[in-house]
Amino acid sequence: MRPGRDESTVGDPIGWLARASANRSGGAVSRATNGLANRVSQHRERSLGGIIKTLAAPVIMSLAVAIGSLTVVASGAFSAPAAQLTPHASPTPTWSGPISLNPDVENPAFVAASCPTATFCMALDATGDYFTFDGSAWSGAYFGSNLPPNHFDPNINGNGGSMTGVSCTSSTFCVAVDNAGYALIYNGTTWSAPVLLDAAGPGLRGGSFAMKVSCPAQGFCVVVDTAGNAYIYRSGAWGAGQDIDSSTSHNVVNSVSCATTTFCVAVDDDGNVLYYNGAGWGAPQFIDDGVGPGIVGNIQTILSVSCPSVTFCMAGDATGGALAYNGSNWNTSYFVLTDYTPFGDISCVSSTFCMAGASVASASPFFGDVLNFNGSTWSAFKLAKTNTSDIVSVACATTTLCVSGDSGQGNAYVYGTYTPPAGYRFVASDGGIFSFGGAKFFGSMGGKPLNKPIVGMAATPDGNGYWFVASDGGIFSFGDAKFYGSMGGKPLNAPIVGMAATPDGKGYWFVASDGGIFSFGDAKFHGSMGGKPLNAPIVGMAADAATGGYWFVASDGGIFSFGAAFHGSMGAKPLNAPIVGMAGASNGNGYWFVASDGGIFSFGSAGFYGSTGGKPLNAPIVGMAVTPYGNGYWFVASDGGIFSYGGAKFAGSMGAKPLNAPIVGMAA
């Protein structure tokens, strides 16, 4: 991650001089001017001289999620526990496999995985071998020698040890840990030498202890071990260990998950959670008394936890109980696995999508199951397993891409059947649409009369439709993009400058240059800057896929976050050119800004892949889009020139072609 602009990388290797032609055609219009909007002033978050100033309490999402007969409500206590696991009905997509990664007879067990994007997953086996998945195929399989090319942890070979965890924020930053007390860092090509973390020290219980790791941002990780110690990696170095769980009887911390660099949750053997707030750890808080059908008051071991955001976590315990956190409290455990066998690893993408392994023997009715939480109930996928091994690790990048592995034969399983088209579209101020690659054309306003010019666009999640919005808030919908309302013909205090669609495509927001927000369909209103003083006008917005909140950015790089985590800004920092647009990371844990000179600013888990900052341009940049997997981005100039970086492939442009009107935005 680069905290600000990095212009050291040469621009798109294809070059902005390599332009391809595209077709532009008119089409049917779907525009309605009736609509409602809520616009209320709320809080403002800006980075001033590197210090984040929040003028009001951050927005806490209101959750009302039915979990079996359990209802989670953010403002109140949880109700009595009850839940039953149900078969998964006609899953689409589904799990495929098994895929044998390592036939090594020594110990091929799949022990950990991490998927920061749907085109990059890192998996480890017990013997210190690693494997990567690019969204369609695995690489790094064992080649039959004692130390194959992918064997990266020399501490494991021959001493009976095992890898125990891995966490990646991108394809260029992963941290792996083992049960010998060592951590190793992956830079996209090679692994570092092991660094001993679990050495004895003042107040620490030293020795060889199994460790778990969570890395919410590039260059930042938290490690916990089964002796109750915690370690922080930041600024390129490991900090001293801290005993965080000495007040409990067992001191065994089993798992940790960080949503941000200032919010981590760890779980232990005594039914406790522990919180990290960016400065230190709080005291253990007891949450799991094991009360449920057939069980009376037994403290439960909590084995795993996953926190996709600061307002939602899911944990699993040793008797098949799951516990949900809503930003303020945890529910009493409710039982998902009816034979009280342990939950395996949990991976949540959002409050409405989690996967978990069923850590059970072949005699269990849940043998071979991966469990799925959809925001209201748990259900089970039956894997095509041929052995009696547990599903020990599950890692999800999106709701359509997860990987899992078993503990006996080193088999991997992949969840996902949909691959978004590799393409993009851009829109001109007259409503003309230009589509390239796998992005289909569904219609445009080219050659049609408009009341006001088009200023931005958004695509549906499946890529089979799009909207664009005019400066008066009029909406145009094409393909499977449905019309949910508009501001056309309504009075505005300031012109609309951008829009974003909700993660499920069943709603959208507009933002005005004064920071006013208009929400339609299932797009929830979380706050706005309408009526508040701004240092610079708003120029664009993006939706947080994890929380359902949103960000918008000003031309000076100031960021405003509502129902979404703040990851940094360029407010009060010098810029070579004004910001013109932004995009959010697919996991919700970061975002990018782009300036009119093509300078890129990346924050949180959003990776830097290159920019045109400092390079000559024929026309200014006006917008950007991110690949569906978040592993690259495009930006477009007002003349239709395209610049592609990372996993974003060049599929054509309008550079050097005649245009009836300038380009104003793009979407993938």
C-alpha positions as CSV (number, residue, x, y, z in Angstrom):
1,M,0.0,0.0,0.0
2,R,1.1,3.5,-0.7
3,P,-0.3,6.1,1.6
4,G,-0.4,8.7,-1.1
5,R,0.5,9.3,-4.7
6,D,3.4,7.2,-6.0
7,E,4.4,8.3,-9.5
8,S,7.6,6.3,-9.7
9,T,6.0,3.7,-12.0
10,V,5.9,4.2,-15.7
11,G,2.4,4.3,-17.1
12,D,0.4,1.7,-18.9
13,P,2.8,-0.5,-20.9
14,I,0.3,-0.5,-23.8
15,G,0.7,3.3,-23.7
16,W,-1.9,6.0,-24.1
17,L,-0.8,6.3,-27.8
18,A,-2.0,2.8,-28.5
19,R,-5.7,3.5,-29.0
20,A,-8.4,1.3,-30.4
21,S,-11.6,2.1,-32.0
22,A,-15.1,1.4,-30.6
23,N,-18.6,1.6,-31.7
24,R,-21.0,4.2,-30.3
25,S,-24.7,3.8,-30.8
26,G,-27.9,5.2,-29.5
27,G,-30.5,3.2,-27.8
28,A,-33.8,3.2,-25.9
29,V,-34.0,5.5,-22.9
30,S,-35.4,4.7,-19.5
31,R,-35.7,7.9,-17.6
32,A,-38.2,9.0,-15.0
33,T,-38.2,12.2,-13.1
34,N,-40.3,11.3,-10.2
35,G,-38.4,10.3,-7.1
36,L,-37.8,10.9,-3.4
37,A,-34.6,11.6,-1.6
38,N,-33.5,12.1,1.9
39,R,-30.8,14.6,2.5
40,V,-29.6,15.3,6.0
41,S,-26.5,16.8,7.4
42,Q,-24.3,14.6,9.4
43,H,-20.6,14.2,10.5
44,R,-17.5,15.0,8.6
45,E,-14.2,13.1,8.6
46,R,-11.1,14.7,7.2
47,S,-7.4,14.2,7.4
48,L,-5.8,17.5,8.4
49,G,-2.0,17.4,8.5
50,G,-2.2,13.7,9.0
51,I,-4.5,13.9,12.0
52,I,-8.0,12.5,11.5
53,K,-10.6,14.8,13.0
54,T,-14.1,13.5,13.5
55,L,-16.7,16.1,14.2
56,A,-19.4,13.7,15.4
57,A,-19.6,10.1,16.5
58,P,-19.1,7.6,13.6
59,V,-22.2,6.1,12.2
60,I,-23.0,2.7,13.5
61,M,-25.0,0.6,11.0
62,S,-28.3,-0.6,12.3
63,L,-28.5,-4.3,12.0
64,A,-31.8,-6.3,12.1
65,V,-30.7,-9.7,11.0
66,A,-32.7,-12.8,11.8
67,I,-30.4,-15.7,12.7
68,G,-32.7,-18.7,12.9
69,S,-35.2,-17.5,15.5
70,L,-32.6,-15.2,16.9
71,T,-32.9,-11.5,16.0
72,V,-29.9,-9.3,16.1
73,V,-30.6,-5.6,16.8
74,A,-27.8,-3.1,17.1
75,S,-29.5,-1.0,19.8
76,G,-30.6,-3.7,22.1
77,A,-29.8,-7.0,23.7
78,F,-29.9,-10.3,21.7
79,S,-32.8,-12.6,22.1
80,A,-32.7,-16.2,23.3
81,P,-30.6,-18.6,21.2
82,A,-32.1,-21.1,18.8
83,A,-31.0,-22.2,15.3
84,Q,-31.0,-25.2,13.1
85,L,-28.7,-26.0,10.2
86,T,-30.6,-26.6,7.0
87,P,-29.4,-28.2,3.7
88,H,-28.4,-25.6,1.1
89,A,-31.0,-25.4,-1.6
90,S,-29.7,-25.4,-5.2
91,P,-26.6,-23.4,-4.5
92,T,-25.4,-21.1,-7.3
93,P,-22.4,-20.9,-7.4
94,T,-21.4,-24.1,-5.6
95,W,-18.2,-25.8,-4.4
96,S,-16.0,-27.8,-6.7
97,G,-13.1,-30.1,-6.0
98,P,-11.3,-31.9,-4.5
99,I,-8.1,-30.6,-6.0
100,S,-5.0,-32.4,-4.7
101,L,-2.3,-29.7,-4.0
102,N,0.3,-31.8,-2.3
103,P,0.6,-35.6,-2.4
104,D,3.5,-35.4,0.0
105,V,3.1,-38.5,2.3
106,E,4.9,-36.7,5.1
107,N,2.0,-34.3,6.0
108,P,0.1,-32.8,3.2
109,A,-2.6,-31.2,5.4
110,F,-4.1,-27.9,4.2
111,V,-3.8,-25.7,7.2
112,A,-4.5,-22.1,6.2
113,A,-5.6,-19.8,3.4
114,S,-6.2,-16.1,2.7
115,C,-7.9,-14.5,-0.3
116,P,-7.6,-10.7,-0.5
117,T,-9.0,-10.8,-4.0
118,A,-10.8,-13.3,-6.3
119,T,-7.7,-13.6,-8.4
120,F,-5.2,-14.2,-5.6
121,C,-5.4,-16.7,-2.8
122,M,-2.5,-18.0,-0.7
123,A,-2.7,-21.4,0.8
124,L,-0.3,-23.3,3.2
125,D,0.1,-26.9,4.0
126,A,1.5,-28.3,7.3
127,T,5.0,-28.9,6.0
128,G,5.7,-25.3,5.0
129,D,4.8,-25.5,1.3
130,Y,2.7,-22.7,-0.2
131,F,0.3,-22.6,-3.2
132,T,-1.4,-19.7,-5.0
133,F,-4.7,-19.5,-6.8
134,D,-5.4,-17.0,-9.6
135,G,-9.2,-17.4,-9.8
136,S,-9.0,-20.4,-12.1
137,A,-6.0,-22.5,-11.4
138,W,-3.6,-23.4,-8.6
139,S,0.2,-23.2,-8.8
140,G,3.1,-24.3,-6.6
141,A,2.1,-27.9,-6.2
142,Y,4.6,-30.3,-4.6
143,F,7.1,-31.8,-6.9
144,G,8.3,-34.8,-4.9
145,S,11.5,-33.8,-3.1
146,N,12.2,-33.0,0.5
147,L,12.3,-29.3,-0.2
148,P,10.3,-28.4,-3.3
149,P,10.6,-25.0,-4.8
150,N,7.5,-23.8,-2.9
151,H,8.8,-25.0,0.5
152,F,9.4,-21.7,2.3
153,D,9.7,-22.3,6.0
154,P,13.0,-24.1,7.0
155,N,11.8,-24.4,10.6
156,I,9.1,-26.9,9.7
157,N,11.2,-29.4,7.8
158,G,12.2,-32.4,9.9
159,N,11.2,-31.0,13.4
160,G,7.5,-32.0,13.5
161,G,6.3,-28.4,13.4
162,S,3.5,-27.0,11.3
163,M,2.4,-23.8,9.6
164,T,-0.7,-22.4,11.5
165,G,-1.9,-19.3,9.7
166,V,-1.6,-16.8,6.8
167,S,-3.1,-13.5,6.0
168,C,-2.7,-11.4,2.8
169,T,-3.8,-7.9,1.9
170,S,-2.8,-8.2,-1.7
171,S,-0.7,-10.4,-4.0
172,T,2.4,-8.5,-2.8
173,F,1.9,-8.7,1.0
174,C,1.3,-11.8,3.1
175,V,2.4,-12.9,6.5
176,A,2.6,-16.6,7.5
177,V,3.1,-18.0,11.0
178,D,4.0,-21.4,12.4
179,N,3.8,-23.3,15.7
180,A,7.5,-22.8,16.3
181,G,6.9,-19.1,17.0
182,Y,8.1,-17.7,13.7
183,A,6.6,-15.3,11.2
184,L,7.5,-14.9,7.5
185,I,6.6,-12.1,5.0
186,Y,5.8,-12.6,1.3
187,N,6.5,-9.7,-1.1
188,G,4.8,-11.1,-4.2
189,T,7.8,-13.1,-5.3
190,T,9.7,-14.5,-2.3
191,W,9.3,-15.1,1.4
192,S,11.6,-13.5,4.0
193,A,13.7,-15.4,6.4
194,P,11.7,-16.5,9.5
195,V,11.6,-14.0,12.4
196,L,11.2,-15.4,15.9
197,L,8.3,-13.8,17.7
198,D,7.6,-16.1,20.6
199,A,10.9,-15.7,22.5
200,A,10.6,-15.5,26.2
201,G,10.5,-11.9,27.5
202,P,9.3,-9.8,30.5
203,G,5.7,-10.7,31.2
204,L,5.5,-13.2,28.4
205,R,5.2,-16.9,28.3
206,G,7.9,-17.8,25.8
207,G,8.3,-21.0,23.8
208,S,6.9,-22.7,20.8
209,F,3.2,-21.8,20.5
210,A,0.8,-22.0,17.6
211,M,0.0,-18.6,16.1
212,K,-2.7,-16.9,14.1
213,V,-2.4,-13.8,12.0
214,S,-4.7,-11.1,10.6
215,C,-3.5,-8.3,8.2
216,P,-6.2,-5.6,7.6
217,A,-3.9,-3.3,5.6
218,Q,-0.7,-3.5,3.6
219,G,2.2,-3.4,6.1
220,F,0.1,-3.9,9.2
221,C,-0.6,-7.3,10.9
222,V,-1.6,-8.6,14.3
223,V,-0.4,-12.0,15.5
224,V,-1.7,-13.9,18.6
225,D,-0.6,-17.2,20.0
226,T,-1.9,-20.0,22.2
227,A,0.0,-18.7,25.2
228,G,-2.0,-15.5,25.2
229,N,0.6,-13.2,23.6
230,A,0.1,-10.7,20.8
231,Y,2.5,-9.0,18.4
232,I,2.0,-6.1,16.0
233,Y,3.8,-5.6,12.7
234,R,3.9,-2.0,11.4
235,S,6.4,0.3,9.7
236,G,8.4,-2.7,8.5
237,A,9.2,-4.2,11.9
238,W,7.7,-6.4,14.6
239,G,6.9,-4.8,18.0
240,A,7.5,-6.4,21.3
241,G,5.1,-9.1,22.4
242,Q,2.3,-8.3,24.9
243,D,0.5,-10.6,27.3
244,I,-3.1,-9.9,26.5
245,D,-4.9,-12.8,28.2
246,S,-3.2,-13.5,31.5
247,S,-6.4,-13.0,33.6
248,T,-8.0,-16.2,32.2
249,S,-7.5,-19.7,33.4
250,H,-6.1,-21.2,30.2
251,N,-4.4,-18.2,28.5
252,V,-5.1,-19.8,25.1
253,V,-6.0,-17.3,22.3
254,N,-7.2,-19.3,19.3
255,S,-7.9,-16.8,16.6
256,V,-7.8,-13.1,15.6
257,S,-9.5,-11.0,12.9
258,C,-8.9,-7.3,12.2
259,A,-11.4,-5.2,10.2
260,T,-9.1,-2.2,10.3
261,T,-5.8,-1.2,11.9
262,T,-7.8,0.1,14.9
263,F,-10.3,-2.7,15.3
264,C,-9.3,-6.3,15.9
265,V,-11.0,-9.1,17.8
266,A,-9.3,-12.1,19.4
267,V,-11.1,-15.1,21.0
268,D,-9.9,-17.6,23.6
269,D,-10.5,-20.9,25.3
270,D,-12.5,-19.4,28.2
271,G,-15.4,-18.0,26.1
272,N,-13.8,-14.5,25.9
273,V,-13.3,-11.9,23.3
274,L,-10.5,-9.3,23.4
275,Y,-10.5,-6.0,21.5
276,Y,-7.5,-4.1,20.0
277,N,-8.2,-0.4,19.3
278,G,-5.0,0.7,17.6
279,A,-3.3,1.6,20.8
280,G,-3.6,-1.5,23.0
281,W,-5.7,-4.4,24.1
282,G,-8.7,-4.3,26.4
283,A,-9.4,-6.9,29.1
284,P,-11.0,-10.2,28.2
285,Q,-14.8,-10.0,27.9
286,F,-16.8,-13.1,28.6
287,I,-19.5,-13.8,25.9
288,D,-20.0,-17.6,25.5
289,D,-21.6,-19.4,28.4
290,G,-22.6,-22.3,26.2
291,V,-26.3,-22.1,27.1
292,G,-28.3,-23.9,24.4
293,P,-30.5,-26.9,23.7
294,G,-29.4,-29.8,25.9
295,I,-26.5,-27.8,27.5
296,V,-26.6,-25.9,30.8
297,G,-24.0,-23.2,31.6
298,N,-20.8,-24.7,30.3
299,I,-18.2,-22.2,29.3
300,Q,-17.2,-22.8,25.7
301,T,-14.0,-22.6,23.8
302,I,-14.2,-20.1,21.0
303,L,-12.2,-21.4,18.1
304,S,-12.5,-18.9,15.3
305,V,-13.6,-15.4,14.4
306,S,-14.0,-13.2,11.3
307,C,-14.7,-9.5,11.3
308,P,-15.3,-8.0,7.8
309,S,-16.2,-4.7,9.3
310,V,-16.2,-2.8,12.7
311,T,-20.0,-3.4,12.9
312,F,-20.0,-7.2,12.3
313,C,-18.1,-10.2,13.4
314,M,-19.0,-13.9,13.5
315,A,-17.3,-16.4,15.8
316,G,-17.7,-20.2,16.2
317,D,-17.1,-22.3,19.3
318,A,-16.2,-25.9,20.2
319,T,-19.8,-27.2,20.5
320,G,-21.2,-26.0,17.2
321,G,-22.3,-22.6,18.5
322,A,-22.0,-19.4,16.4
323,L,-22.0,-15.9,17.9
324,A,-22.6,-12.6,16.0
325,Y,-21.3,-9.1,16.9
326,N,-23.3,-6.1,15.7
327,G,-21.0,-3.2,16.6
328,S,-22.0,-3.0,20.2
329,N,-22.7,-6.5,21.7
330,W,-22.6,-10.2,21.0
331,N,-25.5,-12.6,21.0
332,T,-25.7,-15.6,23.3
333,S,-24.4,-18.6,21.5
334,Y,-26.9,-20.4,19.3
335,F,-26.4,-23.9,18.0
336,V,-25.8,-24.6,14.4
337,L,-24.2,-28.0,14.5
338,T,-26.8,-30.1,16.3
339,D,-24.4,-32.8,17.4
340,Y,-22.2,-30.1,19.2
341,T,-19.1,-30.7,17.1
342,P,-16.6,-27.9,16.7
343,F,-16.9,-25.0,14.3
344,G,-13.9,-24.8,11.9
345,D,-12.4,-21.7,10.4
346,I,-14.8,-18.8,9.6
347,S,-14.5,-16.3,6.8
348,C,-17.1,-13.5,6.3
349,V,-17.3,-11.0,3.4
350,S,-20.1,-9.0,5.0
351,S,-22.9,-9.3,7.6
352,T,-24.8,-11.3,5.0
353,F,-22.2,-13.7,3.8
354,C,-20.0,-16.1,5.8
355,M,-18.5,-19.5,5.1
356,A,-17.2,-21.9,7.8
357,G,-15.8,-25.3,8.0
358,A,-17.5,-28.1,9.9
359,S,-14.7,-29.6,12.0
360,V,-16.3,-33.1,12.3
361,A,-15.5,-36.7,11.9
362,S,-17.0,-39.0,9.2
363,A,-19.6,-40.3,11.6
364,S,-21.1,-36.9,11.9
365,P,-24.1,-35.9,9.7
366,F,-22.1,-32.8,8.9
367,F,-19.1,-34.7,7.5
368,G,-17.8,-32.9,4.4
369,D,-19.9,-29.8,5.0
370,V,-19.0,-26.2,4.5
371,L,-21.5,-24.0,6.3
372,N,-22.9,-20.8,4.8
373,F,-24.5,-17.8,6.6
374,N,-26.7,-15.6,4.4
375,G,-27.5,-12.8,7.0
376,S,-30.5,-14.7,8.4
377,T,-29.8,-18.5,8.5
378,W,-27.1,-21.1,8.3
379,S,-27.1,-23.7,5.7
380,A,-24.8,-26.5,4.5
381,F,-22.9,-27.3,1.3
382,K,-21.9,-30.9,1.0
383,L,-18.4,-31.2,-0.4
384,A,-17.4,-34.1,-2.7
385,K,-14.9,-35.4,-0.1
386,T,-13.4,-38.9,-0.3
387,N,-11.6,-38.8,3.0
388,T,-12.4,-38.5,6.7
389,S,-10.6,-35.1,7.2
390,D,-11.9,-31.9,8.7
391,I,-12.4,-28.8,6.7
392,V,-9.8,-26.8,8.5
393,S,-9.6,-23.5,6.6
394,V,-12.0,-21.4,4.6
395,A,-11.1,-18.1,3.0
396,C,-13.5,-15.9,0.9
397,A,-12.6,-12.9,-1.2
398,T,-16.2,-12.2,-2.4
399,T,-19.6,-13.8,-2.3
400,T,-18.7,-15.7,-5.4
401,L,-15.1,-16.8,-4.7
402,C,-13.9,-18.8,-1.7
403,V,-11.4,-21.6,-1.1
404,S,-11.2,-24.3,1.5
405,G,-9.0,-27.2,2.4
406,D,-9.0,-30.5,4.4
407,S,-6.6,-31.7,7.1
408,G,-5.8,-35.1,5.8
409,Q,-4.9,-35.3,2.1
410,G,-4.1,-31.6,1.3
411,N,-7.1,-31.2,-0.9
412,A,-8.5,-27.8,-1.9
413,Y,-12.0,-26.9,-2.8
414,V,-13.2,-23.8,-4.7
415,Y,-16.5,-22.0,-4.4
416,G,-17.5,-19.9,-7.4
417,T,-18.7,-20.2,-11.0
418,Y,-19.1,-16.6,-12.1
419,T,-16.3,-14.7,-13.7
420,P,-17.1,-11.0,-14.4
421,P,-16.4,-9.9,-18.0
422,A,-13.1,-8.2,-18.5
423,G,-14.1,-4.9,-19.9
424,Y,-15.3,-1.4,-19.2
425,R,-17.5,1.4,-20.4
426,F,-17.4,5.1,-20.4
427,V,-20.0,7.7,-20.9
428,A,-19.9,11.2,-22.5
429,S,-21.6,14.3,-21.3
430,D,-24.3,13.8,-24.0
431,G,-25.1,10.3,-22.8
432,G,-23.1,8.5,-25.5
433,I,-21.8,5.1,-24.3
434,F,-18.6,3.4,-25.4
435,S,-18.1,-0.3,-24.4
436,F,-15.0,-2.4,-24.7
437,G,-13.9,-6.0,-24.1
438,G,-16.5,-8.1,-22.3
439,A,-18.6,-5.0,-21.3
440,K,-21.7,-5.2,-23.4
441,F,-23.6,-2.2,-24.9
442,F,-27.2,-2.0,-23.7
443,G,-28.2,1.5,-25.0
444,S,-27.3,5.2,-24.7
445,M,-28.6,8.7,-24.9
446,G,-26.3,9.7,-27.7
447,G,-28.2,11.9,-30.1
448,K,-31.1,12.3,-27.7
449,P,-32.2,15.6,-26.1
450,L,-31.1,16.0,-22.5
451,N,-32.2,18.6,-19.9
452,K,-28.7,18.6,-18.4
453,P,-25.4,17.0,-19.2
454,I,-24.4,13.5,-17.9
455,V,-21.9,13.6,-15.0
456,G,-21.3,10.0,-14.0
457,M,-22.2,6.3,-14.3
458,A,-22.4,3.0,-12.4
459,A,-22.7,-0.6,-13.5
460,T,-24.8,-3.4,-12.0
461,P,-23.0,-6.2,-10.1
462,D,-23.4,-8.8,-12.9
463,G,-22.2,-6.3,-15.6
464,N,-25.4,-6.7,-17.6
465,G,-26.6,-3.1,-17.1
466,Y,-25.7,0.4,-16.2
467,W,-27.1,3.7,-15.1
468,F,-25.9,7.2,-15.7
469,V,-26.9,10.4,-14.0
470,A,-27.2,14.0,-15.2
471,S,-26.3,17.1,-13.2
472,D,-29.9,17.7,-12.4
473,G,-30.3,14.2,-10.9
474,G,-32.1,12.7,-13.9
475,I,-31.3,8.9,-14.2
476,F,-31.0,6.8,-17.3
477,S,-31.1,3.0,-16.9
478,F,-30.1,0.3,-19.5
479,G,-29.9,-3.5,-19.5
480,D,-30.8,-5.1,-16.2
481,A,-30.2,-1.8,-14.3
482,K,-33.6,-0.9,-12.8
483,F,-35.0,2.5,-12.3
484,Y,-35.5,3.3,-8.6
485,G,-36.1,7.0,-8.7
486,S,-34.4,10.3,-9.6
487,M,-34.1,14.0,-8.8
488,G,-35.0,15.1,-12.4
489,G,-37.3,18.1,-12.2
490,K,-36.7,18.5,-8.4
491,P,-35.0,21.6,-6.9
492,L,-31.3,21.1,-6.0
493,N,-29.0,23.2,-3.9
494,A,-26.0,22.1,-6.0
495,P,-25.5,20.0,-9.1
496,I,-25.1,16.2,-9.0
497,V,-21.4,15.2,-9.6
498,G,-21.4,11.4,-9.2
499,M,-23.2,8.2,-8.3
500,A,-22.6,4.7,-6.9
501,A,-24.7,1.6,-6.9
502,T,-25.4,-0.6,-3.9
503,P,-23.5,-3.9,-3.7
504,D,-26.6,-5.9,-4.8
505,G,-27.5,-3.5,-7.6
506,K,-31.0,-2.8,-6.2
507,G,-30.4,0.8,-5.5
508,Y,-28.1,3.8,-5.9
509,W,-27.0,7.1,-4.5
510,F,-26.2,10.4,-6.1
511,V,-23.9,13.0,-4.5
512,A,-24.0,16.7,-5.2
513,S,-21.0,19.1,-5.3
514,D,-22.0,20.4,-1.8
515,G,-22.0,16.8,-0.4
516,G,-25.7,16.3,-0.4
517,I,-26.7,12.7,-0.8
518,F,-29.8,11.3,-2.5
519,S,-30.7,7.6,-2.0
520,F,-33.0,5.3,-4.0
521,G,-34.1,1.7,-3.9
522,D,-32.3,-0.2,-1.1
523,A,-29.5,2.4,-0.9
524,K,-29.6,3.5,2.7
525,F,-29.0,7.1,3.8
526,H,-26.1,7.2,6.3
527,G,-25.4,10.9,6.3
528,S,-24.3,13.8,4.1
529,M,-22.4,17.1,4.1
530,G,-25.4,19.0,2.7
531,G,-25.4,22.4,4.4
532,K,-22.0,22.0,6.0
533,P,-18.9,24.0,5.0
534,L,-16.5,22.4,2.6
535,N,-12.9,23.3,1.8
536,A,-13.4,22.1,-1.8
537,P,-16.4,20.8,-3.8
538,I,-17.2,17.1,-3.9
539,V,-16.2,15.4,-7.2
540,G,-17.1,11.7,-6.8
541,M,-18.3,8.8,-4.5
542,A,-17.9,5.1,-4.0
543,A,-20.0,2.4,-2.1
544,D,-18.5,0.3,0.7
545,A,-19.3,-3.3,-0.4
546,A,-18.7,-4.6,3.1
547,T,-21.0,-2.3,5.1
548,G,-23.5,-0.8,2.6
549,G,-22.1,2.7,3.5
550,Y,-20.4,5.1,1.2
551,W,-17.5,7.6,0.8
552,F,-17.3,10.7,-1.2
553,V,-14.2,12.7,-2.1
554,A,-13.5,16.4,-2.6
555,S,-11.3,18.0,-5.3
556,D,-8.6,18.6,-2.6
557,G,-8.6,14.9,-1.7
558,G,-10.6,15.3,1.5
559,I,-12.7,12.1,2.2
560,F,-16.1,11.9,3.9
561,S,-17.2,8.5,5.2
562,F,-20.7,7.5,6.2
563,G,-21.5,4.0,7.4
564,A,-18.1,3.1,6.0
565,A,-14.6,3.0,7.6
566,F,-12.2,5.9,7.1
567,H,-8.8,4.8,5.7
568,G,-7.1,8.1,5.1
569,S,-7.3,11.2,2.9
570,M,-5.3,13.9,1.1
571,G,-7.1,16.8,2.8
572,A,-4.7,19.6,3.6
573,K,-1.9,17.9,1.6
574,P,-0.3,19.4,-1.5
575,L,-1.6,18.1,-4.8
576,N,-0.2,18.5,-8.3
577,A,-3.7,18.4,-9.7
578,P,-7.2,18.2,-8.4
579,I,-8.9,14.9,-7.6
580,V,-11.6,14.0,-10.1
581,G,-12.9,10.6,-9.0
582,M,-12.6,7.6,-6.7
583,A,-13.3,3.9,-6.4
584,G,-13.7,1.5,-3.5
585,A,-11.9,-1.8,-2.9
586,S,-14.0,-4.9,-3.5
587,N,-13.7,-5.9,0.2
588,G,-14.6,-2.5,1.5
589,N,-11.3,-2.1,3.3
590,G,-9.9,0.7,1.2
591,Y,-10.2,3.1,-1.7
592,W,-8.4,4.9,-4.5
593,F,-8.6,8.6,-5.7
594,V,-7.5,9.7,-9.1
595,A,-6.4,13.2,-10.0
596,S,-6.8,15.0,-13.4
597,D,-3.1,14.3,-14.1
598,G,-3.6,10.6,-13.5
599,G,-1.9,10.6,-10.1
600,I,-3.3,7.7,-7.9
601,F,-3.7,7.8,-4.2
602,S,-4.4,4.4,-2.4
603,F,-5.6,3.8,1.1
604,G,-6.3,0.8,3.3
605,S,-6.2,-2.5,1.4
606,A,-6.4,-0.7,-2.0
607,G,-3.1,-1.5,-3.8
608,F,-1.0,0.8,-5.9
609,Y,-0.5,-0.5,-9.4
610,G,0.8,2.5,-11.3
611,S,-0.2,6.0,-12.4
612,T,0.4,8.7,-15.1
613,G,1.3,11.3,-12.5
614,G,4.1,13.4,-14.1
615,K,3.5,12.0,-17.6
616,P,2.2,14.1,-20.5
617,L,-1.5,13.6,-21.3
618,N,-3.4,14.7,-24.4
619,A,-6.5,15.4,-22.2
620,P,-7.2,15.4,-18.4
621,I,-8.3,12.3,-16.6
622,V,-12.0,12.4,-15.6
623,G,-12.8,9.1,-13.9
624,M,-11.6,5.6,-12.9
625,A,-12.9,2.1,-12.4
626,V,-11.6,-1.0,-10.6
627,T,-11.5,-4.6,-11.8
628,P,-14.2,-6.8,-10.2
629,Y,-11.5,-8.5,-8.2
630,G,-9.8,-5.3,-7.1
631,N,-6.4,-6.3,-8.5
632,G,-6.1,-3.4,-10.9
633,Y,-7.7,-0.3,-12.3
634,W,-8.4,1.8,-15.3
635,F,-8.8,5.5,-15.7
636,V,-10.2,7.5,-18.6
637,A,-9.4,10.9,-20.1
638,S,-11.9,13.3,-21.4
639,D,-10.9,12.4,-25.0
640,G,-11.6,8.7,-24.3
641,G,-8.0,7.6,-23.8
642,I,-7.7,4.6,-21.4
643,F,-4.9,3.8,-19.0
644,S,-4.7,0.3,-17.4
645,Y,-2.7,-1.0,-14.5
646,G,-2.3,-4.2,-12.5
647,G,-4.9,-6.8,-13.4
648,A,-6.9,-4.3,-15.5
649,K,-6.5,-5.3,-19.1
650,F,-6.5,-2.8,-22.0
651,A,-9.5,-3.6,-24.2
652,G,-9.7,-0.5,-26.4
653,S,-10.2,3.3,-26.2
654,M,-11.5,6.4,-28.0
655,G,-8.2,8.2,-27.9
656,A,-7.6,10.2,-31.1
657,K,-11.1,9.3,-32.3
658,P,-13.7,12.1,-32.9
659,L,-16.2,12.6,-30.1
660,N,-19.5,14.5,-30.1
661,A,-19.0,15.4,-26.4
662,P,-16.2,14.8,-23.8
663,I,-16.1,11.7,-21.6
664,V,-17.2,12.3,-18.0
665,G,-17.0,8.9,-16.3
666,M,-16.5,5.2,-16.5
667,A,-17.6,1.8,-15.0
668,A,-16.4,-1.7,-15.2
